[in-house]
């Protein structure tokens, strides 16, 4: 990435005049508002093109699949932040999104790069998958998009996204790569790791033509809606301080004791 001033200072996303707002070459009011869904609009904003029905169905399914999963760390961070600063909804949402990294939600981006590398090139998907798994094992790194602490045998969200892919004709090389990896993991590592939702999302989205560099945006966009719901509930039925107290109670102190002089 180039750092420093750009000689070409332009943006192709939107512009406006006193009587018109243009988004990706379309009139916001006459072409988009009331005519397309937010999912369509999100695809348009990211790619510059309106999605096909199959592409919109893929993005919509992924947004629904990853939006909510209980009191995960990012949600707890948002609720505790809101409990401490109820005047700053945006700060609490931001606190939740800042917790979306390589373990929670952000894993979709890592999985996208992993699957893309295996799916690219000639037809030797199995050879590239075997090499990629072996390399990660030698480096003692996790395989992105595989394994889940709760959904060990099968991630039900993956099953449903696979069905959406089949129904919309978007089960291509990235799904093939994902399934090949799942099949080889027990042979190479001695463990069985299920394809989780963070692996299924890029398998579906990459086969649908969504850009890999924007993959992390899918779970971030989805989880924003869930965080807003949690923060409304936090206002109506607060648990933020209870979460904080439970965390403090669960953690023991193993630092040095206070030394008191003998009397």
C-alpha positions in Angstrom: 0.0 0.0 0.0 1.4 3.4 -1.0 1.8 5.9 1.8 1.9 9.6 1.1 0.0 12.1 -1.1 -1.8 10.8 -4.1 -1.7 12.7 -7.4 -5.2 11.5 -8.3 -7.6 12.5 -5.6 -10.9 11.1 -6.5 -13.6 8.7 -5.3 -16.0 6.6 -7.4 -18.5 5.9 -4.7 -20.8 8.9 -4.5 -21.2 12.6 -5.2 -24.0 15.1 -4.7 -25.4 18.4 -6.1 -28.2 20.5 -4.5 -30.9 18.4 -6.2 -29.3 15.0 -6.7 -27.3 12.4 -4.9 -25.4 9.9 -7.0 -24.2 6.5 -5.7 -22.1 4.4 -7.9 -23.6 6.0 -11.0 -27.2 5.7 -9.9 -29.6 8.3 -8.6 -30.1 7.6 -4.9 -33.7 8.8 -4.8 -35.1 7.7 -8.1 -33.1 4.5 -8.6 -32.3 3.1 -5.2 -34.6 4.2 -2.3 -37.6 2.0 -2.1 -36.4 0.0 -5.1 -33.6 -2.1 -3.8 -32.9 -3.8 -0.4 -30.1 -2.8 2.0 -28.3 -6.0 1.0 -28.4 -5.0 -2.6 -27.2 -1.5 -1.6 -24.3 -3.0 0.4 -23.2 -5.1 -2.6 -23.5 -2.0 -4.9 -21.4 0.1 -2.5 -18.6 -2.4 -2.2 -18.4 -3.7 -5.8 -19.8 -0.8 -7.9 -22.5 -3.1 -9.4 -25.9 -4.2 -8.4 -26.0 -7.9 -7.5 -27.7 -10.6 -9.3 -30.5 -12.4 -7.4 -28.1 -15.2 -6.5 -25.4 -12.8 -5.3 -27.9 -10.9 -3.2 -29.2 -14.1 -1.7 -25.6 -15.1 -0.8 -24.8 -11.9 0.9 -28.2 -11.8 2.7 -27.7 -15.3 4.0 -24.3 -14.6 5.3 -25.4 -11.4 7.0 -28.2 -13.3 8.8 -26.0 -16.2 9.7 -23.3 -14.2 11.4 -25.2 -11.3 13.0 -26.0 -12.9 16.4 -24.4 -15.6 18.5 -25.1 -14.7 22.1 -22.9 -13.0 24.7 -19.6 -13.4 22.8 -16.7 -11.2 23.9 -17.5 -8.4 21.4 -21.1 -8.2 22.7 -20.0 -8.2 26.3 -17.5 -5.4 25.6 -20.3 -3.4 24.0 -22.8 -3.9 26.8 -20.2 -3.1 29.5 -19.2 0.0 27.6 -22.8 1.1 27.3 -23.4 0.5 31.0 -20.5 2.8 31.8 -21.3 5.4 29.2 -25.0 5.2 28.3 -24.9 8.6 26.5 -22.6 7.1 23.8 -24.4 4.4 21.8 -21.9 4.9 19.0 -19.0 4.3 21.4 -20.5 1.1 22.7 -21.1 -0.2 19.1 -17.5 0.7 18.3 -16.3 -1.1 21.4 -18.0 -4.2 20.1 -16.6 -3.9 16.6 -13.1 -3.3 17.9 -13.3 -6.8 19.5 -13.9 -8.5 16.1 -10.4 -9.8 15.3 -8.7 -13.0 14.2 -10.6 -15.2 16.7 -14.1 -13.6 16.6 -15.6 -12.6 13.2 -12.4 -11.4 11.6 -11.6 -15.1 11.0 -13.6 -14.8 7.8 -11.0 -12.7 6.2 -8.2 -15.1 7.1 -10.3 -18.0 5.8 -10.9 -16.2 2.6 -7.2 -15.8 2.0 -6.6 -19.4 2.9 -9.3 -20.8 0.6 -8.5 -18.4 -2.2 -4.9 -19.6 -2.3 -6.1 -23.2 -2.5 -8.8 -22.6 -5.1 -6.5 -20.5 -7.4 -4.4 -22.0 -10.2 -4.7 -25.4 -11.8 -7.0 -28.3 -10.9 -4.7 -29.7 -8.1 -6.9 -28.4 -5.3 -6.1 -31.4 -3.1 -2.3 -30.9 -3.5 -2.5 -27.2 -2.6 -4.8 -28.0 0.3 -2.5 -30.7 1.6 0.5 -28.4 1.4 -1.4 -25.5 3.1 -2.5 -27.7 6.0 0.9 -29.2 6.4 2.5 -25.7 6.5 0.1 -24.4 9.1 0.6 -27.5 11.2 4.4 -27.1 11.0 4.1 -23.5 12.0 1.7 -24.4 14.9 -0.9 -22.1 13.5 -4.7 -22.7 13.5 -6.4 -23.5 10.2 -8.7 -20.5 9.6 -12.3 -21.3 9.2 -12.2 -24.7 10.9 -13.2 -25.8 14.4 -15.6 -24.3 16.9 -15.7 -24.5 20.7 -19.5 -25.2 20.7 -20.4 -26.6 17.3 -17.8 -29.4 17.3 -19.5 -32.0 15.1 -21.2 -29.6 12.7 -21.8 -25.9 12.6 -25.5 -25.6 11.6 -24.9 -22.3 10.0 -22.4 -23.9 7.6 -25.0 -26.5 6.7 -27.6 -23.8 5.9 -25.1 -21.7 3.9 -24.1 -24.7 1.9 -27.8 -25.2 1.0 -28.1 -21.6 -0.1 -25.0 -22.0 -2.3 -26.5 -25.1 -3.9 -30.0 -23.5 -4.3 -28.5 -20.5 -6.0 -25.9 -22.2 -8.1 -22.9 -20.8 -6.3 -21.1 -23.9 -5.1 -17.8 -23.6 -7.0 -14.1 -23.9 -6.4 -14.0 -22.2 -3.0 -16.6 -24.6 -1.6 -14.6 -27.4 -3.2 -11.4 -26.1 -1.5 -13.2 -25.8 1.8 -14.5 -29.4 1.6 -11.2 -30.7 0.5 -9.5 -29.1 3.5 -12.1 -30.6 5.9 -11.5 -34.0 4.4 -7.7 -33.8 4.7 -7.5 -32.3 8.2 -8.0 -35.6 10.1 -5.4 -37.4 7.9 -2.8 -34.7 8.4 -3.5 -33.5 11.9 -5.2 -36.4 13.6 -8.1 -34.2 14.5 -11.5 -33.6 13.1 -12.4 -30.0 12.7 -15.7 -28.9 11.2 -16.0 -26.1 8.7 -17.3 -23.3 10.8 -19.4 -20.2 9.7 -16.3 -18.1 9.3 -15.1 -20.6 6.7 -18.5 -21.1 5.0 -19.0 -17.3 4.5 -15.9 -16.8 2.3 -16.6 -20.1 0.5 -20.0 -18.8 -0.5 -19.1 -15.2 -1.0 -16.0 -15.8 -3.1 -17.9 -18.2 -5.3 -20.5 -15.5 -5.6 -17.9 -13.0 -6.9 -17.6 -10.8 -3.7 -14.1 -9.2 -3.4 -11.8 -10.9 -0.9 -10.4 -7.6 0.4 -13.9 -6.7 1.7 -14.6 -10.0 3.3 -14.2 -8.8 6.9 -16.9 -6.2 6.2 -19.5 -8.9 6.0 -19.4 -10.0 9.6 -18.8 -6.4 10.7 -21.9 -5.2 8.9 -24.0 -8.0 10.3 -22.8 -7.8 13.9 -23.5 -4.0 13.9 -27.2 -4.8 13.8 -26.9 -7.3 16.6 -24.9 -4.9 18.8 -27.6 -2.3 18.4 -30.2 -4.9 19.6 -28.0 -5.8 22.6 -27.5 -2.1 23.5 -31.3 -1.5 23.4 -31.8 -4.5 25.6 -29.0 -3.2 27.9 -30.9 0.0 28.3 -34.1 -1.8 29.1 -32.7 -4.8 31.0 -29.1 -4.0 32.1 -26.6 -6.7 32.6 -23.4 -4.8 31.7 -22.3 -4.4 35.3 -23.3 -8.0 36.1 -21.0 -9.1 33.3 -18.2 -7.0 34.8 -18.8 -8.4 38.3 -19.0 -11.9 37.1 -15.7 -11.5 35.2 -14.0 -10.1 38.3 -15.4 -12.9 40.5 -14.1 -15.6 38.0 -10.6 -14.4 38.0 -8.3 -15.1 41.0 -5.4 -12.9 42.2 -2.0 -14.5 42.1 0.2 -11.4 42.5 2.4 -10.8 45.5 0.7 -10.2 48.9 1.0 -7.0 50.8 4.0 -7.2 53.1 3.3 -5.9 56.6 6.0 -5.0 59.1 6.0 -7.1 62.2 4.5 -5.4 65.2 
